[in-house]
Amino acid sequence: MSDPHVEGWWPMNPGNGAGRPEDALVRRGLWVYAVVVIAAASAVVPFADHHLGSHPNLILAFLVLMPTADLLTAYLLVQQFLAHGRLATLTLSTVYLFSSLVMIAYAVAFTRAQQTDGGSAWSEVCAPLLGLVVVMGFPVLVVAQQWLVTAVPSRHRDVTRSRRPTAVAILAAAALVAAAAVAGVVIGVPAWFPALYQSGSATTFGRILYGAALPVITACLLMVARDLRHRAQVERWVVVAISASLAAAILTLVAPRYTVGFYAARVALLLSSAVVLTALLAQTASLYRRLTAAHDDLHRAHRELSRRADHLMTANRELETADAWKSDILATLSHEINQPLAVIAAYSEELTHDWDLTTDDERRASALVLGERVDDLLGMAAHLLALCRAERGEIQTRPAVLPVERILTRLTDNLTRQARMRLDADHGPSGTAVWADPVHTHEVLTNFVTNAVKYSPGDIHISATPNDTGTMVLFAVSDEGNGVPPEFVAHLFDRFTQADRGGAARAGAGFGLYLSRLLTEANHGDLWYEAVVPHGSRFVLALPSAPSGPPALSRVDHADGAATG
């Protein structure tokens, strides 16, 4: 019966015996081997008593190879048990171990029989009786172990699986003790048993024993075959070994020693052991291939999991960066928006409560301040919208030929009257132009000039000059302020950063220069900061020079940045 907990190497349905497609092929192959062995033995019977004489080398080969094959089979079955914990596999390995040990005792007895005269106990009792134990004992023990596995309670099977090395040691010791007991009784006190052979032929008692062995072995074969579909594939090959035992019993019954039947019986046993051992080795190799394939699949799965883990970590870092960006911008805006809102609230309250007490000039000045603060909020919102698009990589440029003179004129026209009075512009060589997006260019230069107006009480100078190679035009905005602290220069164009200006009030949200860098990079330009000696700052914007030549290039002629052909 099958082990209810471990069905072998793969799941099978006990109701119909269906497992893998090769299951049916294995069962058919087993019966082919079994039928061939029995049929061959039956074919040898008519001339089984043909005398061939003693061939010591052939007999020695059998005496060495037979127990060796059974020992290897027992070892492979033990390895299967250690891997899968199926109790039936362990008990079957014990049967093979017992058979191999008795076979060793038979080899010793048969060798002693050849060394003595034909009437010795070795020749008449010990060797033939141990041979009978090998031929008939193996099928009987196979059926017995099958019944034993069925009778063992499930809790004991669980203990066996949990303590596999201990179970192997106990049953191996039991097999050794049983084989030693059988060999000890047969060899130690042969007088207890009547002679099975005399003068090289079976006695009446011997023929009775071997005659009784035939139905016993046949019954064992049928009992094992009846439950074959419930056994693991590794255990099914025992059918071939039992068939060989049946063939050996038939040939031994009809053939004296050193005849065709005598040698054919041993060849049948040896070939059956070789077939079973080869099948186990093939299944072991198949298991190794499956394990190798599973290891390769596992390795590929590990690489795929590692790759996905890397992607997940990257996505997690991006989410953390986005979350930090959101937190930074909310914190920055919540701080920076308070100043213009506070000014707007203060002037609104003053105008509301003291309207009749204020002059027209005071009202006009208050309205001007309110307008400037509203402009600050609108500028902050515009910067934020542009920054959000830039962070997502959505900066779209519409480059055009921009004359430097027109760029600086538009820049100064959009400044307040007070700022224009402090600004000095140098247009550079006549006809100088750049190839860039007009809106982005105006945004960056306006940011430079606005910062200069905020942080410098003195004059502001802006110039535009080609570089030494003529490939770039450098716009430089210089002021006479305190400059940027040296330790902050490296972070000047980072997001949400502002330098500590010695207790001066913060102005702006700290992302104007960062946005300027993104817009400049989108237009294939560059920007940097230079300290002015003895004091002051210079921000430089480098943009590609406009291409020259016959092709008509769009030119910006309107202050709003619209391009016309």
C-alpha positions as CSV (number, residue, x, y, z in Angstrom):
1,M,0.0,0.0,0.0
2,S,1.1,3.6,-0.5
3,D,2.3,5.7,2.3
4,P,-0.5,8.2,3.0
5,H,1.9,11.0,3.6
6,V,4.6,10.5,1.0
7,E,3.6,9.1,-2.4
8,G,7.1,8.9,-3.8
9,W,8.7,11.2,-6.3
10,W,5.5,12.7,-7.7
11,P,1.8,12.8,-6.9
12,M,-0.3,9.9,-8.1
13,N,-4.0,9.1,-8.0
14,P,-4.5,5.8,-6.2
15,G,-7.9,5.5,-7.8
16,N,-6.7,5.0,-11.3
17,G,-2.9,4.7,-11.0
18,A,-2.4,7.7,-13.2
19,G,0.7,9.8,-12.5
20,R,3.1,11.2,-15.0
21,P,2.9,10.0,-18.7
22,E,6.0,7.9,-18.2
23,D,4.4,5.9,-15.3
24,A,2.6,3.6,-17.7
25,L,5.8,3.1,-19.7
26,V,7.6,2.1,-16.6
27,R,5.0,-0.4,-15.6
28,R,4.9,-1.9,-19.1
29,G,8.7,-2.1,-19.0
30,L,8.7,-3.9,-15.7
31,W,6.3,-6.6,-17.0
32,V,8.4,-6.9,-20.2
33,Y,11.5,-7.7,-18.1
34,A,9.5,-10.0,-15.8
35,V,8.0,-12.0,-18.7
36,V,11.3,-12.2,-20.6
37,V,13.1,-13.6,-17.5
38,I,10.4,-16.3,-16.8
39,A,10.1,-17.1,-20.5
40,A,13.8,-17.5,-20.8
41,A,14.0,-19.8,-17.8
42,S,11.1,-21.9,-19.2
43,A,12.9,-22.1,-22.5
44,V,16.1,-23.4,-20.8
45,V,14.2,-26.2,-18.9
46,P,14.3,-28.8,-21.7
47,F,18.1,-28.9,-21.8
48,A,18.8,-27.5,-18.3
49,D,20.5,-30.7,-17.1
50,H,23.1,-30.5,-19.8
51,H,26.4,-30.7,-17.9
52,L,28.9,-27.9,-18.5
53,G,31.4,-28.6,-15.8
54,S,32.8,-26.3,-13.1
55,H,33.9,-22.8,-14.2
56,P,35.4,-21.2,-11.1
57,N,35.9,-17.8,-12.7
58,L,32.3,-17.5,-13.7
59,I,31.1,-18.7,-10.3
60,L,33.5,-16.2,-8.6
61,A,32.1,-13.4,-10.7
62,F,28.6,-14.2,-9.7
63,L,29.5,-14.5,-6.0
64,V,31.1,-11.0,-6.1
65,L,28.8,-9.1,-8.4
66,M,25.5,-10.4,-6.9
67,P,25.9,-9.1,-3.3
68,T,27.7,-6.0,-4.6
69,A,24.7,-5.1,-6.8
70,D,22.3,-5.7,-3.9
71,L,24.4,-3.6,-1.6
72,L,24.4,-0.7,-4.1
73,T,20.7,-1.0,-4.6
74,A,20.2,-0.9,-0.8
75,Y,22.4,2.2,-0.6
76,L,20.5,4.0,-3.4
77,L,17.2,3.2,-1.7
78,V,18.5,4.6,1.6
79,Q,19.4,7.8,-0.2
80,Q,15.9,8.0,-1.7
81,F,14.5,7.6,1.8
82,L,16.7,10.3,3.3
83,A,15.6,12.6,0.5
84,H,11.8,11.9,0.6
85,G,11.1,10.1,3.9
86,R,9.0,7.3,2.4
87,L,8.9,4.4,4.9
88,A,8.3,1.8,2.1
89,T,11.6,2.8,0.4
90,L,13.5,2.3,3.7
91,T,12.0,-1.2,4.4
92,L,12.7,-2.3,0.9
93,S,16.3,-1.2,1.3
94,T,16.5,-3.3,4.4
95,V,15.3,-6.3,2.4
96,Y,18.0,-5.7,-0.2
97,L,20.6,-5.3,2.6
98,F,19.5,-8.6,4.2
99,S,19.6,-10.4,0.9
100,S,23.1,-9.1,0.1
101,L,24.4,-10.2,3.5
102,V,22.9,-13.7,3.2
103,M,24.4,-13.8,-0.3
104,I,27.9,-13.1,1.2
105,A,27.3,-16.0,3.6
106,Y,26.2,-18.2,0.6
107,A,29.4,-17.2,-1.2
108,V,31.5,-18.3,1.8
109,A,29.6,-21.6,2.1
110,F,29.8,-22.3,-1.7
111,T,33.5,-21.6,-1.7
112,R,34.1,-24.0,1.2
113,A,32.0,-26.6,-0.6
114,Q,34.2,-26.4,-3.7
115,Q,37.3,-26.9,-1.5
116,T,35.9,-30.0,0.2
117,D,34.7,-33.3,-1.1
118,G,31.2,-33.7,-2.4
119,G,29.8,-35.3,0.8
120,S,30.5,-32.4,3.2
121,A,27.9,-30.4,5.1
122,W,29.1,-27.3,3.2
123,S,28.1,-28.9,-0.1
124,E,24.9,-30.8,1.0
125,V,23.4,-28.4,3.6
126,C,24.9,-25.0,4.1
127,A,25.4,-23.7,0.5
128,P,22.0,-25.0,-0.9
129,L,20.0,-23.9,2.1
130,L,21.5,-20.4,2.1
131,G,20.8,-20.3,-1.7
132,L,17.2,-21.2,-1.0
133,V,17.0,-18.4,1.6
134,V,18.3,-15.9,-1.0
135,V,15.9,-17.2,-3.7
136,M,12.7,-17.6,-1.7
137,G,13.5,-15.3,1.3
138,F,13.7,-12.1,-0.8
139,P,10.1,-12.3,-2.3
140,V,8.7,-13.2,1.1
141,L,10.4,-10.3,2.8
142,V,9.2,-7.9,0.1
143,V,5.6,-8.9,0.8
144,A,6.3,-8.7,4.6
145,Q,7.8,-5.2,4.4
146,Q,4.8,-4.1,2.3
147,W,2.4,-5.4,4.9
148,L,4.5,-3.9,7.7
149,V,4.4,-0.4,6.1
150,T,0.6,-0.6,5.9
151,A,0.3,-1.7,9.5
152,V,2.6,1.0,11.0
153,P,0.5,3.8,12.6
154,S,0.8,7.3,11.0
155,R,2.4,8.7,14.1
156,H,5.2,6.2,13.9
157,R,5.7,7.1,10.2
158,D,5.9,10.8,11.2
159,V,8.6,9.9,13.8
160,T,10.5,7.9,11.1
161,R,10.5,10.8,8.7
162,S,11.6,13.3,11.4
163,R,14.5,11.0,12.5
164,R,15.6,9.5,9.2
165,P,19.3,8.7,10.0
166,T,18.2,7.0,13.2
167,A,15.6,4.9,11.4
168,V,18.2,3.9,8.8
169,A,20.7,2.8,11.5
170,I,18.0,0.8,13.4
171,L,16.8,-1.1,10.3
172,A,20.3,-1.7,9.0
173,A,21.3,-3.2,12.4
174,A,18.1,-5.3,12.3
175,A,19.1,-6.6,8.8
176,L,22.6,-7.4,10.0
177,V,21.4,-9.2,13.1
178,A,18.8,-11.2,11.0
179,A,21.3,-12.2,8.4
180,A,23.9,-13.2,11.0
181,A,21.3,-15.3,12.8
182,V,20.3,-17.1,9.7
183,A,23.9,-17.7,8.5
184,G,24.9,-18.7,12.0
185,V,22.2,-21.3,12.4
186,V,22.7,-22.8,8.9
187,I,26.5,-22.8,9.1
188,G,26.9,-23.4,12.8
189,V,24.5,-26.4,13.2
190,P,24.0,-28.0,9.8
191,A,23.1,-31.2,11.5
192,W,19.7,-29.7,12.3
193,F,18.8,-29.8,8.6
194,P,18.5,-32.7,6.2
195,A,20.7,-32.7,3.1
196,L,19.3,-30.8,0.1
197,Y,22.0,-32.0,-2.3
198,Q,23.9,-35.3,-2.7
199,S,26.4,-35.9,-5.4
200,G,25.7,-32.6,-7.1
201,S,21.9,-33.3,-7.5
202,A,18.9,-32.2,-5.4
203,T,17.6,-34.7,-2.9
204,T,14.0,-35.5,-2.4
205,F,13.8,-33.0,0.5
206,G,15.6,-30.5,-1.7
207,R,13.1,-30.9,-4.5
208,I,10.2,-30.6,-2.1
209,L,11.6,-27.3,-0.7
210,Y,12.3,-25.9,-4.2
211,G,9.0,-27.2,-5.4
212,A,7.3,-25.4,-2.5
213,A,9.3,-22.3,-3.2
214,L,7.7,-22.0,-6.7
215,P,4.1,-21.3,-5.5
216,V,5.3,-19.1,-2.7
217,I,7.4,-16.9,-5.0
218,T,4.5,-16.9,-7.5
219,A,2.1,-15.8,-4.8
220,C,4.5,-13.1,-3.7
221,L,4.9,-11.8,-7.3
222,L,1.1,-11.6,-7.7
223,M,0.7,-9.8,-4.3
224,V,3.4,-7.3,-5.2
225,A,2.0,-6.8,-8.7
226,R,-1.5,-6.2,-7.4
227,D,-0.3,-3.1,-5.4
228,L,2.3,-2.0,-8.0
229,R,0.5,1.2,-9.1
230,H,0.4,2.5,-5.5
231,R,4.2,2.1,-5.1
232,A,6.7,4.8,-5.9
233,Q,8.5,4.3,-9.2
234,V,11.8,3.5,-7.5
235,E,10.1,0.6,-5.7
236,R,8.4,-1.0,-8.7
237,W,11.5,-2.6,-10.1
238,V,11.3,-5.2,-7.3
239,V,9.0,-7.1,-9.6
240,V,12.0,-7.9,-11.9
241,A,14.0,-9.2,-8.9
242,I,11.1,-11.4,-7.8
243,S,10.7,-12.7,-11.4
244,A,14.4,-13.6,-11.4
245,S,13.9,-15.5,-8.1
246,L,11.1,-17.5,-9.6
247,A,13.2,-18.3,-12.7
248,A,16.1,-19.3,-10.4
249,A,13.8,-21.6,-8.4
250,I,12.5,-23.3,-11.5
251,L,16.0,-23.9,-12.9
252,T,17.4,-25.1,-9.6
253,L,14.5,-27.6,-9.2
254,V,15.2,-29.3,-12.6
255,A,19.0,-28.9,-13.0
256,P,21.9,-30.4,-11.0
257,R,25.1,-28.4,-10.3
258,Y,27.3,-27.1,-13.0
259,T,24.7,-27.6,-15.7
260,V,23.1,-25.2,-18.1
261,G,20.2,-24.6,-15.7
262,F,22.6,-24.1,-12.8
263,Y,24.5,-21.3,-14.6
264,A,21.3,-19.9,-16.2
265,A,19.7,-19.5,-12.7
266,R,22.7,-17.4,-11.5
267,V,22.8,-15.4,-14.7
268,A,19.1,-14.6,-14.2
269,L,19.7,-13.4,-10.7
270,L,22.7,-11.4,-11.7
271,L,20.9,-9.8,-14.7
272,S,17.8,-8.9,-12.6
273,S,20.1,-7.2,-10.1
274,A,21.8,-5.3,-12.8
275,V,18.5,-4.2,-14.3
276,V,17.2,-3.0,-11.0
277,L,20.5,-1.2,-10.2
278,T,20.6,0.4,-13.6
279,A,17.1,1.6,-13.2
280,L,17.9,3.2,-9.8
281,L,21.0,4.8,-11.2
282,A,19.0,6.2,-14.1
283,Q,16.4,7.6,-11.8
284,T,19.1,9.0,-9.6
285,A,20.6,10.7,-12.7
286,S,17.2,11.9,-13.7
287,L,16.7,13.4,-10.2
288,Y,20.1,15.1,-10.5
289,R,19.1,16.6,-13.8
290,R,15.8,17.8,-12.3
291,L,17.6,19.3,-9.3
292,T,20.1,21.0,-11.7
293,A,17.2,22.3,-13.8
294,A,15.4,23.5,-10.7
295,H,18.6,25.1,-9.4
296,D,19.0,26.9,-12.8
297,D,15.3,28.0,-12.6
298,L,15.9,29.1,-9.0
299,H,19.0,31.0,-10.1
300,R,17.1,32.7,-12.9
301,A,14.2,33.5,-10.5
302,H,16.7,34.9,-8.0
303,R,18.2,37.2,-10.7
304,E,14.7,38.3,-11.7
305,L,13.7,39.0,-8.1
306,S,17.0,40.9,-7.6
307,R,16.3,42.9,-10.8
308,R,12.7,43.6,-9.6
309,A,14.0,44.4,-6.1
310,D,16.5,46.9,-7.7
311,H,13.6,48.5,-9.7
312,L,11.5,48.6,-6.5
313,M,14.3,50.2,-4.6
314,T,14.7,52.7,-7.4
315,A,11.0,53.4,-7.5
316,N,11.0,53.7,-3.7
317,R,13.9,56.2,-3.8
318,E,12.0,58.2,-6.5
319,L,8.9,58.2,-4.3
320,E,11.0,59.3,-1.3
321,T,12.5,62.0,-3.4
322,A,9.1,63.1,-4.6
323,D,7.8,63.0,-1.0
324,A,10.8,65.1,0.1
325,W,10.2,67.5,-2.8
326,K,6.6,67.8,-1.8
327,S,7.5,68.4,1.8
328,D,10.2,70.9,0.9
329,I,8.0,72.9,-1.4
330,L,5.0,72.9,1.1
331,A,7.3,74.0,3.9
332,T,9.0,76.7,1.7
333,L,5.8,78.1,0.3
334,S,4.1,78.1,3.7
335,H,7.0,80.2,5.0
336,E,7.5,82.4,2.0
337,I,3.9,83.1,1.3
338,N,3.4,84.6,4.7
339,Q,5.4,87.7,4.1
340,P,3.4,89.1,1.1
341,L,0.2,88.0,2.7
342,A,1.1,89.7,5.9
343,V,1.9,92.9,4.0
344,I,-1.4,92.7,2.0
345,A,-3.4,92.1,5.2
346,A,-1.7,95.1,7.0
347,Y,-2.2,97.6,4.1
348,S,-5.7,96.3,3.5
349,E,-6.6,96.9,7.2
350,E,-5.0,100.3,7.2
351,L,-6.9,101.4,4.1
352,T,-10.1,100.0,5.5
353,H,-10.0,101.7,8.9
354,D,-8.1,104.9,8.1
355,W,-9.3,105.6,4.6
356,D,-10.6,109.1,5.5
357,L,-7.4,110.0,7.4
358,T,-5.0,109.1,4.5
359,T,-4.0,111.3,1.6
360,D,-4.3,110.4,-2.0
361,D,-0.5,110.0,-2.2
362,E,-0.6,107.6,0.8
363,R,-3.4,105.6,-0.8
364,R,-1.5,105.5,-4.1
365,A,1.6,104.3,-2.3
366,S,-0.4,101.6,-0.4
367,A,-2.0,100.4,-3.6
368,L,1.5,100.2,-5.2
369,V,2.8,98.1,-2.4
370,L,-0.3,95.8,-2.6
371,G,0.3,95.4,-6.3
372,E,4.0,94.5,-5.7
373,R,3.0,91.9,-3.2
374,V,0.4,90.4,-5.5
375,D,3.0,90.4,-8.2
376,D,5.3,88.5,-5.8
377,L,2.6,85.8,-5.2
378,L,1.8,85.5,-9.0
379,G,5.5,85.2,-9.7
380,M,5.9,82.6,-7.0
381,A,2.9,80.6,-8.5
382,A,4.4,80.9,-12.0
383,H,7.8,79.7,-10.8
384,L,6.2,76.8,-9.0
385,L,4.2,75.7,-12.1
386,A,7.3,75.9,-14.3
387,L,9.3,74.0,-11.8
388,C,6.7,71.2,-11.5
389,R,6.8,70.8,-15.3
390,A,10.6,70.9,-15.3
391,E,10.8,68.2,-12.6
392,R,8.7,65.9,-14.7
393,G,10.9,66.5,-17.8
394,E,8.2,68.4,-19.6
395,I,10.2,71.5,-20.6
396,Q,9.4,72.2,-24.2
397,T,11.7,74.6,-26.0
398,R,10.9,76.7,-29.1
399,P,14.3,78.0,-30.1
400,A,14.5,81.0,-32.4
401,V,17.1,83.6,-33.4
402,L,17.1,86.2,-30.6
403,P,19.0,89.4,-31.2
404,V,20.9,90.4,-28.0
405,E,19.7,94.0,-28.3
406,R,16.0,92.9,-28.4
407,I,16.6,90.6,-25.4
408,L,18.0,93.3,-23.2
409,T,15.5,95.9,-24.3
410,R,12.6,93.6,-23.4
411,L,14.3,92.9,-20.1
412,T,14.7,96.5,-19.1
413,D,11.2,97.4,-20.3
414,N,9.7,94.9,-17.8
415,L,11.5,96.3,-14.8
416,T,10.2,98.9,-12.4
417,R,11.2,102.5,-12.9
418,Q,13.5,102.3,-9.8
419,A,15.2,99.2,-11.1
420,R,15.7,100.7,-14.5
421,M,17.4,103.7,-13.0
422,R,20.0,101.4,-11.4
423,L,20.6,99.2,-14.5
424,D,23.4,99.7,-17.0
425,A,23.2,97.5,-20.1
426,D,25.9,96.8,-22.7
427,H,24.5,95.2,-25.9
428,G,27.9,94.1,-27.2
429,P,28.9,93.9,-30.9
430,S,26.1,94.9,-33.3
431,G,24.2,92.0,-34.8
432,T,25.0,89.5,-32.0
433,A,22.2,86.9,-31.6
434,V,21.5,83.7,-29.8
435,W,19.6,80.5,-30.6
436,A,17.3,79.8,-27.7
437,D,13.7,79.8,-26.4
438,P,12.7,83.5,-25.9
439,V,10.5,82.9,-22.9
440,H,13.1,80.8,-21.1
441,T,15.9,83.3,-21.9
442,H,13.8,86.2,-20.5
443,E,12.9,84.1,-17.4
444,V,16.5,83.4,-16.5
445,L,17.8,86.9,-17.1
446,T,14.9,88.4,-15.2
447,N,15.7,86.1,-12.3
448,F,19.3,87.3,-12.3
449,V,18.4,90.9,-12.4
450,T,15.6,90.6,-9.8
451,N,18.0,89.0,-7.4
452,A,20.6,91.7,-8.0
453,V,17.9,94.4,-7.3
454,K,16.9,92.6,-4.0
455,Y,20.4,91.9,-2.6
456,S,22.4,94.8,-3.9
457,P,21.9,98.5,-2.9
458,G,24.3,99.7,-5.7
459,D,24.2,99.8,-9.5
460,I,23.6,96.7,-11.6
461,H,25.5,96.1,-14.9
462,I,24.4,93.6,-17.6
463,S,26.5,92.8,-20.6
464,A,26.4,90.4,-23.6
465,T,29.6,89.4,-25.3
466,P,30.6,86.4,-27.6
467,N,33.1,84.0,-26.1
468,D,36.5,83.4,-27.7
469,T,35.3,80.8,-30.2
470,G,32.2,82.7,-31.1
471,T,30.0,79.6,-30.4
472,M,28.4,81.0,-27.3
473,V,27.1,84.4,-26.1
474,L,27.8,85.2,-22.4
475,F,25.2,87.3,-20.6
476,A,26.7,88.6,-17.3
477,V,24.6,90.3,-14.6
478,S,26.9,92.1,-12.0
479,D,26.0,93.8,-8.8
480,E,27.8,95.6,-5.9
481,G,26.3,93.6,-3.0
482,N,28.0,91.4,-0.4
483,G,28.2,88.4,-2.8
484,V,27.5,84.7,-2.0
485,P,29.3,83.1,1.0
486,P,32.1,80.8,-0.4
487,E,30.8,77.8,1.4
488,F,27.4,78.1,-0.3
489,V,28.5,78.6,-3.9
490,A,28.4,74.8,-4.6
491,H,24.7,74.7,-3.6
492,L,23.7,77.9,-5.3
493,F,21.7,76.3,-8.0
494,D,20.2,73.5,-5.9
495,R,16.5,73.2,-5.2
496,F,15.0,75.2,-2.3
497,T,18.3,76.7,-1.0
498,Q,19.2,80.2,0.1
499,A,22.4,81.6,1.5
500,D,22.5,83.0,5.0
501,R,22.9,86.8,4.4
502,G,23.9,87.8,7.9
503,G,20.4,88.2,9.4
504,A,18.9,89.8,6.3
505,A,15.3,88.8,5.6
506,R,14.7,86.0,3.2
507,A,13.3,86.9,-0.1
508,G,11.8,84.4,-2.5
509,A,11.1,80.7,-2.2
510,G,14.6,79.5,-3.0
511,F,13.9,77.8,-6.3
512,G,14.5,80.6,-8.8
513,L,18.1,79.8,-9.5
514,Y,17.3,76.0,-9.6
515,L,14.6,76.7,-12.2
516,S,17.1,78.9,-14.1
517,R,19.5,76.0,-14.3
518,L,16.8,73.6,-15.6
519,L,15.7,76.1,-18.3
520,T,19.3,76.8,-19.3
521,E,20.1,73.1,-19.7
522,A,17.0,72.6,-21.8
523,N,18.3,75.2,-24.2
524,H,21.8,73.6,-24.4
525,G,23.4,76.4,-22.4
526,D,25.2,76.9,-19.2
527,L,25.2,79.2,-16.2
528,W,27.5,79.9,-13.2
529,Y,28.4,82.3,-10.5
530,E,31.6,84.4,-10.2
531,A,32.7,86.5,-7.2
532,V,33.6,90.2,-8.0
533,V,36.6,91.8,-6.3
534,P,36.5,93.6,-3.9
535,H,32.8,92.8,-3.4
536,G,29.8,91.9,-5.5
537,S,28.4,89.1,-7.5
538,R,28.3,88.1,-11.2
539,F,25.8,85.6,-12.6
540,V,26.7,84.4,-16.1
541,L,24.3,82.8,-18.7
542,A,25.9,81.2,-21.7
543,L,23.6,80.4,-24.7
544,P,24.5,79.1,-28.2
545,S,25.2,81.7,-30.8
546,A,22.5,82.0,-33.6
547,P,23.4,80.1,-36.7
548,S,24.2,82.2,-39.7
549,G,23.8,81.5,-43.4
550,P,21.2,81.6,-46.2
551,P,18.4,79.5,-44.5
552,A,15.7,81.8,-43.2
553,L,15.5,81.6,-39.4
554,S,12.7,82.7,-37.2
555,R,13.3,86.0,-35.4
556,V,11.7,87.3,-32.3
557,D,10.5,90.8,-32.8
558,H,7.8,91.1,-30.1
559,A,8.2,91.8,-26.5
560,D,5.9,88.9,-25.6
561,G,8.3,86.4,-27.2
562,A,6.1,85.4,-30.2
563,A,8.2,84.2,-33.1
564,T,7.5,85.4,-36.6
565,G,8.9,84.0,-39.9
